[in-house]
Amino acid sequence: MTTAPKRKHMPKRRTEPTANQSSTAPRRRPDLRPQFFLGLEDSTLVATDTLLQIKDTVVDTVESRAMSVVYGDAGLGKSFSTRATIQEMNPDLILPLDFARSRPGPKDLREELFHQMNLSCKMPGTPTAFDKLLRETLPRRPYVIVCDEAQQYRRENFEFLRKLWDNCDPKPAILFVGGREAYETLQSDPALASRIYIRLEILAMTEDEVLQAVPDSHPVWRDADEALMKRIDTQYTLGSFREWVKVTKHVLKGMEHFGAEKVDDRIVDWALARC
């Protein structure tokens, strides 16, 4: 695992629209805001070690116009922290390759890049013509290609992006975010592996990190007993922020069910039985 670089200031998000921005808004622009799991109300964004490491990685990758990968098990905050970071950047320069269908192919990537850059020309009919258009268009702006759920990518997707990156001057920044399968695919190909600038593995929170971060994430845990939180983490959540959100949702319902004002063992037992 590569140690995250020193923290740097993020490029400021553009606040003033261009003259023609309102009349030519990008098509099919996904919502890039971080979404709290299960829509948990009163949640707070916490500057966890995971978020700070990912922020450093994104900033360094963008400044270097490099390719990097953020990987780890599900539920550890990779996508959430990435989205929180790119909120501070110019949204018109972020090209998110998000797909509703699983296992997208290079054709899907080409078409999504075409739409995300809001190109006004006709979509090319052949891969060769399409790649030529992308190679000519991407260098015109300091674009950042964000590939979330990259564990679903086929090897040819990574190869397509590698060749696209190789043949652009200046190059776009490319950030792969996904499970360990994405990292293993990248590492298995020498041509891909040699071009990865930062490899950041995201691990589950330690017990100390849980006791520091979870109380800041939601009011229900601010006065909770530490021993109770350790029990929840040992029995169920195991340092996963997503699992903590799930437990929190059930705990809130349990407090309403029992008419309680504070989390206790009875409510925790009730909540864990529903998880």
PADREN-636963 format. One record per residue: residue number from 1; residue in three letters; x, y, z of N, C-alpha, C in turn. Coordinates in Angstrom, 1 decimal. Example, Ala and Ser with C-alpha at 12.3 -4.5 7.8 and 13.67 -1.06 7.14 Angstrom:
2
PT seq type     nX     nY     nZ    caX    caY    caZ     cX     cY     cZ
PT   1  ala   13.2   -5.7    7.8   12.3   -4.5    7.8   13.2   -3.3    7.8
PT   2  ser   12.8   -2.2    7.1   13.7   -1.1    7.1   12.9    0.0    7.9
***
This chain:
275
PT seq type     nX     nY     nZ    caX    caY    caZ     cX     cY     cZ
PT   1  met    0.8   -1.2    0.0    0.0    0.0    0.0    0.9    1.2    0.0
PT   2  thr    0.5    2.2   -0.8    1.3    3.5   -0.8    0.8    4.4    0.2
PT   3  thr    1.7    5.0    1.0    1.4    6.0    2.0    0.8    7.2    1.3
PT   4  ala   -0.3    7.7    1.8   -1.0    8.9    1.2   -0.1   10.1    1.3
PT   5  pro    0.0   10.9    0.2    0.9   12.0    0.2    0.4   13.1    1.2
PT   6  lys    1.3   14.1    1.4    0.9   15.2    2.3   -0.3   16.0    1.8
PT   7  arg   -1.1   16.4    2.7   -2.4   17.0    2.4   -2.1   18.4    1.7
PT   8  lys   -2.9   18.7    0.7   -2.8   19.9   -0.1   -4.1   20.6   -0.2
PT   9  his   -4.1   21.8   -0.6   -5.3   22.6   -0.8   -6.0   22.1   -2.0
PT  10  met   -7.3   22.0   -1.9   -8.1   21.6   -3.1   -8.3   22.8   -4.0
PT  11  pro   -8.4   22.5   -5.3   -8.7   23.6   -6.3  -10.1   24.1   -5.9
PT  12  lys  -10.3   25.4   -6.0  -11.6   26.0   -5.6  -12.7   25.7   -6.6
PT  13  arg  -13.8   25.4   -6.1  -15.0   25.1   -6.9  -15.4   26.4   -7.6
PT  14  arg  -15.7   26.3   -8.9  -16.1   27.5   -9.6  -17.5   27.9   -9.2
PT  15  thr  -17.7   29.2   -8.8  -19.0   29.7   -8.3  -19.7   30.5   -9.4
PT  16  glu  -19.0   31.1  -10.3  -19.6   32.0  -11.3  -19.8   31.2  -12.6
PT  17  pro  -21.0   31.1  -13.1  -21.3   30.4  -14.3  -20.7   31.1  -15.5
PT  18  thr  -20.4   30.4  -16.5  -20.0   31.0  -17.8  -21.2   31.6  -18.5
PT  19  ala  -20.9   32.3  -19.6  -22.0   33.0  -20.2  -23.1   32.1  -20.8
PT  20  asn  -22.6   31.0  -21.3  -23.6   30.1  -21.9  -23.9   28.8  -21.1
PT  21  gln  -23.5   28.8  -19.9  -23.7   27.6  -19.1  -25.1   27.3  -18.9
PT  22  ser  -26.0   28.3  -18.6  -27.4   28.0  -18.3  -28.1   27.5  -19.5
PT  23  ser  -27.7   27.9  -20.7  -28.4   27.5  -21.9  -27.9   26.1  -22.4
PT  24  thr  -26.7   25.7  -22.0  -26.1   24.5  -22.5  -25.7   23.6  -21.4
PT  25  ala  -26.6   23.3  -20.5  -26.2   22.5  -19.3  -25.9   21.1  -19.8
PT  26  pro  -24.9   20.4  -19.1  -24.5   19.1  -19.5  -25.6   18.1  -19.4
PT  27  arg  -25.7   17.2  -20.3  -26.7   16.2  -20.3  -26.3   15.0  -19.4
PT  28  arg  -27.3   14.3  -18.9  -27.1   13.1  -18.1  -26.1   13.2  -17.0
PT  29  arg  -26.0   14.4  -16.4  -25.1   14.6  -15.3  -25.5   14.0  -14.0
PT  30  pro  -24.8   13.0  -13.6  -25.2   12.3  -12.3  -25.1   13.2  -11.1
PT  31  asp  -25.8   12.9  -10.1  -25.7   13.6   -8.8  -24.4   13.2   -8.1
PT  32  leu  -23.4   14.1   -8.1  -22.1   13.7   -7.5  -22.0   14.0   -6.0
PT  33  arg  -23.1   14.4   -5.4  -23.0   14.7   -4.0  -22.9   13.3   -3.2
PT  34  pro  -22.1   13.3   -2.1  -22.1   12.1   -1.3  -23.5   11.9   -0.6
PT  35  gln  -23.9   10.6   -0.7  -25.3   10.3   -0.2  -25.1    9.4    1.1
PT  36  phe  -25.7    9.9    2.2  -25.7    9.1    3.4  -26.5    7.8    3.3
PT  37  phe  -25.9    6.7    3.6  -26.5    5.4    3.5  -27.9    5.4    4.2
PT  38  leu  -28.9    4.9    3.5  -30.3    4.8    4.1  -30.9    6.1    4.4
PT  39  gly  -30.3    7.2    3.8  -30.9    8.5    4.0  -31.0    8.9    5.5
PT  40  leu  -30.0    8.5    6.3  -30.1    8.7    7.8  -30.0   10.2    8.1
PT  41  glu  -31.1   10.6    8.7  -31.2   12.0    9.1  -30.3   12.4   10.2
PT  42  asp  -29.9   13.7   10.2  -29.0   14.2   11.2  -27.6   13.7   11.2
PT  43  ser  -27.2   13.0   10.1  -25.9   12.5    9.9  -24.9   13.7    9.6
PT  44  thr  -23.7   13.5   10.1  -22.7   14.6    9.9  -21.5   14.0    9.2
PT  45  leu  -20.9   14.7    8.2  -19.7   14.3    7.5  -18.5   14.4    8.5
PT  46  val  -17.8   13.3    8.7  -16.7   13.3    9.7  -15.4   13.2    9.0
PT  47  ala  -14.4   14.0    9.4  -13.1   14.0    8.8  -12.3   12.7    9.3
PT  48  thr  -12.8   11.6    8.9  -12.1   10.3    9.3  -10.7   10.2    8.6
PT  49  asp   -9.9    9.3    9.1   -8.6    9.1    8.5   -8.9    8.6    7.0
PT  50  thr   -9.9    7.8    6.8  -10.2    7.4    5.4  -10.5    8.6    4.5
PT  51  leu  -11.3    9.5    5.0  -11.7   10.7    4.1  -10.4   11.5    3.9
PT  52  leu   -9.6   11.7    4.9   -8.4   12.5    4.7   -7.4   11.9    3.7
PT  53  gln   -7.2   10.5    3.8   -6.3    9.8    2.9   -6.8    9.9    1.5
PT  54  ile   -8.1    9.7    1.3   -8.7    9.8    0.0   -8.6   11.2   -0.6
PT  55  lys   -8.8   12.2    0.2   -8.7   13.5   -0.2   -7.3   13.8   -0.7
PT  56  asp   -6.3   13.4    0.1   -4.9   13.6   -0.4   -4.6   12.9   -1.7
PT  57  thr   -5.1   11.6   -1.8   -4.9   10.9   -3.0   -5.5   11.5   -4.2
PT  58  val   -6.8   12.0   -4.1   -7.4   12.6   -5.2   -6.7   13.9   -5.6
PT  59  val   -6.3   14.7   -4.7   -5.7   16.0   -5.0   -4.3   15.7   -5.7
PT  60  asp   -3.6   14.8   -5.2   -2.3   14.5   -5.8   -2.4   13.9   -7.2
PT  61  thr   -3.4   13.0   -7.3   -3.7   12.4   -8.7   -4.1   13.5   -9.7
PT  62  val   -4.9   14.4   -9.3   -5.4   15.5  -10.2   -4.2   16.4  -10.5
PT  63  glu   -3.5   16.8   -9.5   -2.4   17.7   -9.8   -1.3   17.1  -10.7
PT  64  ser   -1.2   15.7  -10.6   -0.1   15.0  -11.4   -0.7   14.5  -12.7
PT  65  arg   -2.0   14.6  -12.9   -2.7   14.1  -14.1   -2.3   12.6  -14.3
PT  66  ala   -2.5   11.9  -13.2   -2.0   10.5  -13.2   -3.2    9.6  -13.1
PT  67  met   -2.9    8.3  -13.0   -3.9    7.2  -12.7   -3.6    6.6  -11.4
PT  68  ser   -4.7    6.6  -10.5   -4.5    6.0   -9.2   -5.7    5.1   -8.9
PT  69  val   -5.6    4.3   -7.8   -6.6    3.4   -7.4   -6.8    3.5   -5.9
PT  70  val   -8.1    3.6   -5.5   -8.5    3.5   -4.1   -9.4    2.2   -4.0
PT  71  tyr   -8.9    1.3   -3.2   -9.6    0.0   -3.1   -9.8   -0.5   -1.7
PT  72  gly  -10.7   -1.5   -1.5  -10.9   -2.1   -0.2  -12.3   -2.7   -0.2
PT  73  asp  -12.6   -3.3    0.9  -13.9   -4.0    1.1  -15.0   -3.0    1.0
PT  74  ala  -16.2   -3.6    0.8  -17.4   -2.7    0.7  -17.8   -2.1    2.1
PT  75  gly  -18.4   -0.9    2.0  -18.9   -0.3    3.2  -17.9    0.5    4.1
PT  76  leu  -16.7    0.7    3.5  -15.7    1.4    4.3  -15.5    2.9    4.0
PT  77  gly  -16.4    3.4    3.1  -16.4    4.8    2.8  -15.6    5.3    1.6
PT  78  lys  -15.2    4.4    0.7  -14.4    4.8   -0.5  -15.2    5.7   -1.4
PT  79  ser  -16.4    5.3   -1.8  -17.2    6.1   -2.7  -17.6    7.4   -2.1
PT  80  phe  -18.1    7.3   -0.8  -18.6    8.5   -0.1  -17.5    9.5    0.0
PT  81  ser  -16.3    9.1    0.5  -15.2   10.1    0.7  -14.7   10.7   -0.7
PT  82  thr  -14.8    9.9   -1.7  -14.4   10.4   -3.0  -15.3   11.4   -3.5
PT  83  arg  -16.6   11.2   -3.3  -17.6   12.1   -3.7  -17.5   13.4   -2.9
PT  84  ala  -17.3   13.3   -1.6  -17.1   14.4   -0.7  -15.9   15.3   -1.1
PT  85  thr  -14.9   14.6   -1.6  -13.7   15.3   -2.1  -13.9   16.1   -3.3
PT  86  ile  -14.5   15.5   -4.3  -14.7   16.1   -5.6  -15.8   17.2   -5.6
PT  87  gln  -16.5   17.3   -4.5  -17.4   18.4   -4.3  -16.7   19.8   -4.3
PT  88  glu  -15.4   19.7   -3.9  -14.7   21.0   -3.8  -14.0   21.4   -5.1
PT  89  met  -14.3   20.6   -6.2  -13.7   20.8   -7.5  -14.7   21.3   -8.5
PT  90  asn  -14.2   21.8   -9.6  -15.1   22.3  -10.6  -15.9   21.1  -11.2
PT  91  pro  -17.2   21.1  -11.0  -18.0   20.0  -11.5  -18.0   19.7  -12.9
PT  92  asp  -17.7   20.8  -13.7  -17.7   20.6  -15.2  -16.5   19.8  -15.6
PT  93  leu  -15.5   19.7  -14.8  -14.3   18.9  -15.1  -14.3   17.5  -14.6
PT  94  ile  -15.3   17.1  -13.8  -15.4   15.7  -13.3  -16.2   14.9  -14.3
PT  95  leu  -15.7   13.8  -14.8  -16.3   12.9  -15.7  -16.6   11.6  -15.0
PT  96  pro  -17.8   11.4  -14.3  -18.0   10.2  -13.6  -18.5    9.1  -14.5
PT  97  leu  -17.9    8.0  -14.4  -18.3    6.8  -15.2  -19.1    5.9  -14.3
PT  98  asp  -20.4    6.2  -14.1  -21.3    5.4  -13.3  -22.3    4.7  -14.2
PT  99  phe  -22.5    3.5  -13.9  -23.4    2.7  -14.8  -24.4    1.9  -13.9
PT 100  ala  -25.7    1.9  -14.4  -26.7    1.2  -13.7  -26.5   -0.3  -14.0
PT 101  arg  -26.1   -0.7  -15.2  -25.9   -2.1  -15.5  -24.5   -2.6  -15.0
PT 102  ser  -24.5   -3.8  -14.7  -23.2   -4.4  -14.2  -22.4   -4.8  -15.4
PT 103  arg  -21.1   -4.9  -15.2  -20.1   -5.4  -16.2  -20.2   -4.5  -17.5
PT 104  pro  -20.0   -3.2  -17.4  -20.1   -2.4  -18.7  -18.8   -2.7  -19.5
PT 105  gly  -18.9   -2.4  -20.8  -17.8   -2.6  -21.7  -17.2   -1.3  -22.2
PT 106  pro  -16.1   -1.4  -23.0  -15.6   -0.1  -23.6  -16.5    0.7  -24.3
PT 107  lys  -17.5    0.1  -25.0  -18.5    0.9  -25.7  -19.3    1.8  -24.7
PT 108  asp  -19.6    1.3  -23.6  -20.3    2.0  -22.5  -19.5    3.2  -22.1
PT 109  leu  -18.2    2.9  -21.9  -17.3    4.0  -21.4  -17.1    5.1  -22.4
PT 110  arg  -17.0    4.7  -23.7  -16.9    5.7  -24.7  -18.1    6.6  -24.8
PT 111  glu  -19.3    6.0  -24.8  -20.5    6.8  -24.9  -20.7    7.7  -23.6
PT 112  glu  -20.4    7.2  -22.4  -20.5    8.0  -21.2  -19.6    9.2  -21.2
PT 113  leu  -18.4    9.0  -21.7  -17.4   10.1  -21.8  -18.0   11.1  -22.7
PT 114  phe  -18.5   10.7  -23.8  -19.1   11.6  -24.9  -20.2   12.4  -24.2
PT 115  his  -21.1   11.8  -23.5  -22.2   12.5  -22.8  -21.7   13.4  -21.7
PT 116  gln  -20.8   12.9  -20.9  -20.3   13.7  -19.8  -19.6   15.0  -20.2
PT 117  met  -18.9   15.0  -21.4  -18.2   16.2  -21.9  -19.2   17.0  -22.7
PT 118  asn  -20.4   16.6  -22.8  -21.5   17.3  -23.5  -21.1   17.7  -24.9
PT 119  leu  -20.5   16.8  -25.6  -20.1   17.1  -27.0  -21.3   17.3  -27.9
PT 120  ser  -21.1   18.3  -28.7  -22.3   18.7  -29.6  -22.3   18.0  -31.0
PT 121  cys  -21.1   17.3  -31.3  -21.1   16.7  -32.6  -21.8   15.3  -32.5
PT 122  lys  -21.9   14.7  -33.7  -22.6   13.4  -33.8  -21.7   12.3  -33.2
PT 123  met  -22.3   11.4  -32.5  -21.5   10.3  -31.9  -20.9    9.5  -32.9
PT 124  pro  -19.6    9.2  -32.9  -18.9    8.4  -33.9  -19.5    7.0  -34.0
PT 125  gly  -19.5    6.4  -35.2  -20.1    5.1  -35.3  -19.1    3.9  -35.2
PT 126  thr  -17.8    4.2  -35.1  -16.8    3.1  -35.0  -15.9    3.4  -33.8
PT 127  pro  -15.3    2.4  -33.2  -14.4    2.6  -32.1  -13.2    3.4  -32.4
PT 128  thr  -12.6    3.2  -33.6  -11.5    4.0  -34.1  -11.8    5.5  -34.1
PT 129  ala  -12.9    5.8  -34.8  -13.3    7.2  -34.9  -13.6    7.8  -33.5
PT 130  phe  -14.3    7.0  -32.7  -14.7    7.4  -31.3  -13.4    7.7  -30.5
PT 131  asp  -12.4    6.9  -30.5  -11.2    7.0  -29.8  -10.4    8.3  -30.2
PT 132  lys  -10.4    8.5  -31.5   -9.8    9.7  -32.1  -10.4   11.0  -31.5
PT 133  leu  -11.8   11.0  -31.5  -12.5   12.1  -31.0  -12.1   12.4  -29.5
PT 134  leu  -12.1   11.3  -28.7  -11.8   11.4  -27.3  -10.4   11.9  -27.1
PT 135  arg   -9.4   11.4  -27.9   -8.0   11.8  -27.7   -7.9   13.3  -28.1
PT 136  glu   -8.7   13.8  -29.0   -8.6   15.2  -29.4   -9.3   16.1  -28.4
PT 137  thr  -10.4   15.6  -27.7  -11.2   16.4  -26.8  -10.7   16.5  -25.4
PT 138  leu  -10.3   15.3  -24.9   -9.9   15.3  -23.4   -8.8   16.3  -23.1
PT 139  pro   -7.7   16.5  -23.9   -6.7   17.4  -23.5   -7.1   18.9  -23.5
PT 140  arg   -8.3   19.2  -23.9   -8.7   20.6  -24.0   -9.0   21.2  -22.6
PT 141  arg   -9.3   20.3  -21.6   -9.5   20.8  -20.3   -8.8   19.8  -19.3
PT 142  pro   -8.6   20.2  -18.1   -8.0   19.3  -17.1   -9.0   18.4  -16.5
PT 143  tyr   -9.5   17.5  -17.3  -10.6   16.6  -16.9  -10.1   15.6  -15.8
PT 144  val  -11.1   15.1  -15.0  -10.8   14.1  -14.0  -11.8   13.0  -14.2
PT 145  ile  -11.4   11.8  -14.7  -12.3   10.7  -14.9  -12.4    9.9  -13.6
PT 146  val  -13.6    9.7  -13.1  -13.8    9.0  -11.8  -14.5    7.7  -12.2
PT 147  cys  -13.9    6.6  -11.9  -14.4    5.3  -12.2  -14.8    4.6  -10.9
PT 148  asp  -16.1    4.8  -10.5  -16.6    4.2   -9.3  -17.0    2.8   -9.6
PT 149  glu  -17.1    2.0   -8.5  -17.5    0.5   -8.7  -16.6   -0.1   -9.7
PT 150  ala  -15.3    0.2   -9.7  -14.4   -0.3  -10.7  -14.2   -1.8  -10.7
PT 151  gln  -14.6   -2.5   -9.6  -14.5   -3.9   -9.5  -15.4   -4.6  -10.6
PT 152  gln  -16.4   -3.8  -11.1  -17.2   -4.4  -12.2  -16.6   -4.3  -13.6
PT 153  tyr  -15.5   -3.6  -13.7  -14.9   -3.3  -15.0  -14.3   -4.6  -15.5
PT 154  arg  -14.5   -4.8  -16.8  -13.7   -5.9  -17.5  -12.3   -5.4  -17.7
PT 155  arg  -11.4   -6.4  -18.0  -10.0   -6.0  -18.2   -9.9   -5.1  -19.4
PT 156  glu  -10.7   -5.3  -20.4  -10.6   -4.4  -21.6  -11.0   -3.0  -21.3
PT 157  asn  -11.8   -2.8  -20.2  -12.1   -1.4  -19.8  -10.9   -0.7  -19.3
PT 158  phe  -10.2   -1.4  -18.5   -8.9   -0.8  -17.9   -7.9   -0.5  -19.1
PT 159  glu   -7.9   -1.5  -20.0   -6.9   -1.4  -21.1   -7.4   -0.2  -22.0
PT 160  phe   -8.7    0.0  -22.2   -9.1    1.1  -23.0   -8.7    2.4  -22.4
PT 161  leu   -8.9    2.6  -21.1   -8.6    3.8  -20.4   -7.1    4.0  -20.4
PT 162  arg   -6.3    3.0  -20.2   -4.9    3.1  -20.2   -4.4    3.6  -21.6
PT 163  lys   -4.9    3.1  -22.7   -4.5    3.6  -24.0   -5.0    5.0  -24.2
PT 164  leu   -6.2    5.3  -23.8   -6.7    6.7  -23.9   -5.8    7.6  -23.2
PT 165  trp   -5.4    7.3  -21.9   -4.5    8.1  -21.1   -3.1    8.3  -21.8
PT 166  asp   -2.6    7.2  -22.3   -1.3    7.2  -23.0   -1.3    8.2  -24.1
PT 167  asn   -2.4    8.3  -24.8   -2.4    9.0  -26.1   -3.0   10.4  -26.0
PT 168  cys   -3.2   10.9  -24.8   -3.6   12.2  -24.6   -2.5   13.1  -24.1
PT 169  asp   -2.4   14.3  -24.6   -1.3   15.2  -24.2   -1.9   16.7  -24.2
PT 170  pro   -2.1   17.3  -23.0   -1.9   16.7  -21.7   -2.9   15.7  -21.3
PT 171  lys   -2.6   14.9  -20.3   -3.4   13.7  -19.9   -4.5   14.1  -18.9
PT 172  pro   -5.6   13.3  -18.9   -6.6   13.5  -17.9   -6.2   12.8  -16.6
PT 173  ala   -6.7   13.2  -15.5   -6.5   12.4  -14.3   -7.5   11.3  -14.3
PT 174  ile   -7.1   10.1  -13.9   -8.1    9.0  -13.8   -8.0    8.3  -12.4
PT 175  leu   -9.2    8.2  -11.8   -9.2    7.6  -10.4  -10.1    6.4  -10.4
PT 176  phe   -9.6    5.3  -10.1  -10.4    4.0  -10.0  -10.7    3.8   -8.5
PT 177  val  -12.0    3.6   -8.3  -12.5    3.4   -6.9  -13.3    2.1   -6.9
PT 178  gly  -12.9    1.1   -6.1  -13.7   -0.1   -6.1  -13.1   -1.1   -5.1
PT 179  gly  -13.6   -2.4   -5.3  -13.2   -3.5   -4.5  -11.9   -4.0   -4.8
PT 180  arg  -11.5   -5.0   -4.1  -10.1   -5.6   -4.3  -10.0   -6.2   -5.7
PT 181  glu  -11.1   -6.6   -6.3  -11.0   -7.1   -7.7  -10.4   -6.1   -8.7
PT 182  ala  -10.8   -4.9   -8.5  -10.3   -3.8   -9.4   -8.8   -3.7   -9.2
PT 183  tyr   -8.3   -3.7   -8.0   -6.9   -3.6   -7.7   -6.1   -4.8   -8.3
PT 184  glu   -6.7   -6.0   -8.1   -6.0   -7.2   -8.6   -6.0   -7.3  -10.1
PT 185  thr   -7.0   -6.8  -10.8   -7.0   -6.7  -12.2   -5.9   -5.7  -12.7
PT 186  leu   -5.8   -4.6  -12.1   -4.8   -3.6  -12.5   -3.4   -4.2  -12.2
PT 187  gln   -3.2   -4.9  -11.1   -1.9   -5.4  -10.8   -1.5   -6.6  -11.7
PT 188  ser   -2.5   -7.3  -12.2   -2.2   -8.5  -13.0   -1.6   -8.2  -14.4
PT 189  asp   -1.8   -6.9  -14.8   -1.3   -6.5  -16.1   -0.1   -5.5  -16.0
PT 190  pro    1.1   -5.9  -16.4    2.3   -5.1  -16.2    2.1   -3.7  -16.8
PT 191  ala    1.4   -3.6  -18.0    1.3   -2.3  -18.6    0.4   -1.4  -17.8
PT 192  leu   -0.7   -2.0  -17.1   -1.5   -1.2  -16.3   -0.9   -0.9  -15.0
PT 193  ala   -0.3   -1.9  -14.3    0.3   -1.7  -13.0    1.4   -0.7  -13.0
PT 194  ser    2.2   -0.6  -14.1    3.3    0.3  -14.1    2.9    1.8  -14.2
PT 195  arg    1.6    2.0  -14.6    1.1    3.4  -14.8    0.3    3.9  -13.6
PT 196  ile    0.1    3.0  -12.6   -0.6    3.4  -11.4    0.3    4.3  -10.5
PT 197  tyr   -0.2    5.5  -10.2    0.6    6.4   -9.5    0.5    6.2   -8.0
PT 198  ile   -0.7    6.1   -7.4   -1.0    5.8   -6.0   -1.9    4.6   -5.9
PT 199  arg   -1.5    3.7   -5.0   -2.4    2.6   -4.6   -2.8    2.8   -3.2
PT 200  leu   -4.0    3.1   -2.9   -4.5    3.4   -1.6   -5.5    2.3   -1.1
PT 201  glu   -5.1    1.5   -0.2   -6.0    0.5    0.4   -6.7    1.1    1.6
PT 202  ile   -8.0    1.0    1.5   -8.9    1.4    2.6   -9.2    0.3    3.5
PT 203  leu   -8.9    0.4    4.8   -9.2   -0.6    5.8  -10.3   -0.2    6.7
PT 204  ala  -10.9   -1.2    7.4  -11.9   -1.0    8.4  -11.3   -0.1    9.6
PT 205  met  -12.2    0.6   10.2  -11.8    1.5   11.3  -11.3    0.6   12.5
PT 206  thr  -10.3    1.0   13.2   -9.9    0.4   14.4  -10.9    0.7   15.5
PT 207  glu  -10.8    0.1   16.6  -11.7    0.4   17.8  -11.6    1.8   18.2
PT 208  asp  -10.3    2.3   18.3  -10.1    3.7   18.7  -10.7    4.7   17.7
PT 209  glu  -10.6    4.3   16.4  -11.2    5.2   15.3  -12.7    5.2   15.4
PT 210  val  -13.3    4.0   15.8  -14.7    4.0   15.9  -15.2    4.9   17.1
PT 211  leu  -14.5    4.8   18.2  -14.9    5.6   19.4  -14.7    7.1   19.1
PT 212  gln  -13.9    7.4   18.2  -13.7    8.8   17.9  -14.6    9.3   16.8
PT 213  ala  -14.8    8.5   15.8  -15.6    9.0   14.6  -17.1    8.8   14.8
PT 214  val  -17.6    7.7   15.3  -19.0    7.4   15.3  -19.8    8.4   16.2
PT 215  pro  -19.3    8.8   17.4  -20.0    9.8   18.1  -20.2   11.2   17.4
PT 216  asp  -19.2   11.5   16.5  -19.3   12.7   15.7  -20.2   12.6   14.5
PT 217  ser  -20.5   11.3   14.2  -21.3   11.1   12.9  -22.8   11.2   13.1
PT 218  his  -23.3   11.0   14.4  -24.7   11.1   14.6  -25.0   11.5   16.1
PT 219  pro  -25.9   12.3   16.4  -26.2   12.8   17.8  -26.5   11.6   18.8
PT 220  val  -27.1   10.5   18.3  -27.5    9.4   19.1  -26.4    8.8   19.9
PT 221  trp  -25.1    8.9   19.3  -24.0    8.2   19.9  -23.1    9.2   20.8
PT 222  arg  -23.5   10.4   20.8  -22.6   11.4   21.5  -22.5   11.2   23.0
PT 223  asp  -23.5   10.7   23.6  -23.5   10.4   25.1  -23.5    8.9   25.3
PT 224  ala  -23.3    8.1   24.3  -23.4    6.6   24.5  -22.2    6.1   25.3
PT 225  asp  -22.4    5.0   26.0  -21.4    4.4   26.8  -20.4    3.7   25.8
PT 226  glu  -19.1    3.9   26.1  -18.0    3.4   25.2  -18.1    1.9   25.2
PT 227  ala  -18.3    1.3   26.4  -18.4   -0.2   26.4  -19.5   -0.7   25.5
PT 228  leu  -20.6    0.0   25.4  -21.7   -0.4   24.6  -21.3   -0.3   23.1
PT 229  met  -20.6    0.8   22.8  -20.2    0.9   21.4  -19.1   -0.1   21.0
PT 230  lys  -18.2   -0.5   21.9  -17.2   -1.5   21.7  -17.9   -2.8   21.4
PT 231  arg  -19.0   -3.1   22.2  -19.8   -4.3   22.0  -20.4   -4.4   20.6
PT 232  ile  -21.0   -3.3   20.2  -21.6   -3.3   18.9  -20.6   -3.5   17.8
PT 233  asp  -19.4   -2.9   17.9  -18.4   -3.0   16.9  -17.8   -4.4   16.9
PT 234  thr  -17.7   -5.1   18.1  -17.1   -6.4   18.1  -18.1   -7.4   17.6
PT 235  gln  -19.4   -7.2   17.9  -20.4   -8.2   17.6  -20.9   -8.1   16.2
PT 236  tyr  -20.9   -6.9   15.6  -21.5   -6.7   14.3  -20.8   -5.8   13.3
PT 237  thr  -20.5   -4.5   13.7  -20.1   -3.6   12.7  -18.6   -3.8   12.2
PT 238  leu  -17.7   -4.2   13.1  -16.3   -4.6   12.7  -15.7   -3.4   11.9
PT 239  gly  -15.9   -2.2   12.4  -15.2   -1.1   11.8  -15.7   -0.6   10.5
PT 240  ser  -16.9   -1.1   10.1  -17.5   -0.6    8.8  -18.5    0.5    9.0
PT 241  phe  -18.2    1.6    8.4  -19.1    2.8    8.6  -20.5    2.5    8.1
PT 242  arg  -20.6    1.8    7.0  -21.9    1.5    6.5  -22.8    0.6    7.5
PT 243  glu  -22.1   -0.3    8.1  -22.8   -1.1    9.1  -23.2   -0.3   10.3
PT 244  trp  -22.4    0.7   10.7  -22.7    1.6   11.8  -23.9    2.4   11.4
PT 245  val  -24.0    2.8   10.2  -25.2    3.6    9.8  -26.5    2.7    9.9
PT 246  lys  -26.3    1.4    9.5  -27.5    0.5    9.6  -27.9    0.3   11.0
PT 247  val  -26.9    0.1   11.9  -27.3   -0.1   13.3  -27.9    1.2   13.9
PT 248  thr  -27.4    2.4   13.5  -27.9    3.6   14.0  -29.4    3.8   13.6
PT 249  lys  -29.7    3.4   12.4  -31.1    3.5   11.9  -32.0    2.6   12.8
PT 250  his  -31.6    1.4   13.1  -32.4    0.5   13.9  -32.4    1.0   15.3
PT 251  val  -31.3    1.5   15.8  -31.3    2.1   17.2  -32.3    3.2   17.4
PT 252  leu  -32.4    4.1   16.4  -33.3    5.2   16.5  -34.8    4.7   16.5
PT 253  lys  -35.0    3.6   15.7  -36.4    3.0   15.7  -36.6    2.3   17.1
PT 254  gly  -35.6    1.7   17.6  -35.7    1.0   18.9  -36.0    2.0   20.0
PT 255  met  -35.3    3.2   20.0  -35.6    4.2   21.0  -37.0    4.7   21.0
PT 256  glu  -37.5    4.8   19.7  -38.9    5.2   19.6  -39.9    4.1   20.0
PT 257  his  -39.5    2.9   19.7  -40.3    1.8   20.1  -40.4    1.6   21.6
PT 258  phe  -39.3    1.8   22.3  -39.3    1.6   23.8  -39.5    2.9   24.6
PT 259  gly  -39.6    4.0   23.8  -39.8    5.3   24.5  -38.6    5.7   25.3
PT 260  ala  -37.4    5.4   24.8  -36.2    5.7   25.5  -35.5    6.9   25.0
PT 261  glu  -34.8    7.6   25.9  -34.1    8.8   25.5  -32.6    8.6   25.3
PT 262  lys  -32.1    7.4   25.6  -30.7    7.1   25.5  -30.5    5.6   25.1
PT 263  val  -29.4    5.4   24.4  -29.1    4.0   23.9  -28.7    3.2   25.1
PT 264  asp  -29.3    2.0   25.2  -28.9    1.0   26.3  -28.8   -0.4   25.7
PT 265  asp  -28.4   -1.3   26.5  -28.3   -2.7   26.1  -29.5   -3.3   25.5
PT 266  arg  -30.7   -3.0   26.1  -32.0   -3.5   25.5  -32.2   -3.0   24.1
PT 267  ile  -32.0   -1.7   23.9  -32.2   -1.2   22.5  -31.2   -1.8   21.6
PT 268  val  -29.9   -1.9   22.0  -28.9   -2.5   21.1  -29.2   -3.9   20.7
PT 269  asp  -29.7   -4.7   21.7  -30.1   -6.1   21.4  -31.2   -6.1   20.4
PT 270  trp  -32.2   -5.2   20.6  -33.3   -5.1   19.7  -32.8   -4.7   18.3
PT 271  ala  -31.9   -3.8   18.2  -31.4   -3.3   16.9  -30.6   -4.4   16.2
PT 272  leu  -29.7   -5.0   16.9  -28.8   -6.0   16.3  -29.6   -7.2   15.8
PT 273  ala  -30.7   -7.5   16.5  -31.6   -8.7   16.1  -32.2   -8.4   14.7
PT 274  arg  -32.3   -7.1   14.4  -33.0   -6.7   13.1  -32.0   -6.5   12.0
PT 275  cys  -30.7   -6.5   12.3  -29.7   -6.3   11.3  -29.4   -7.6   10.5
***
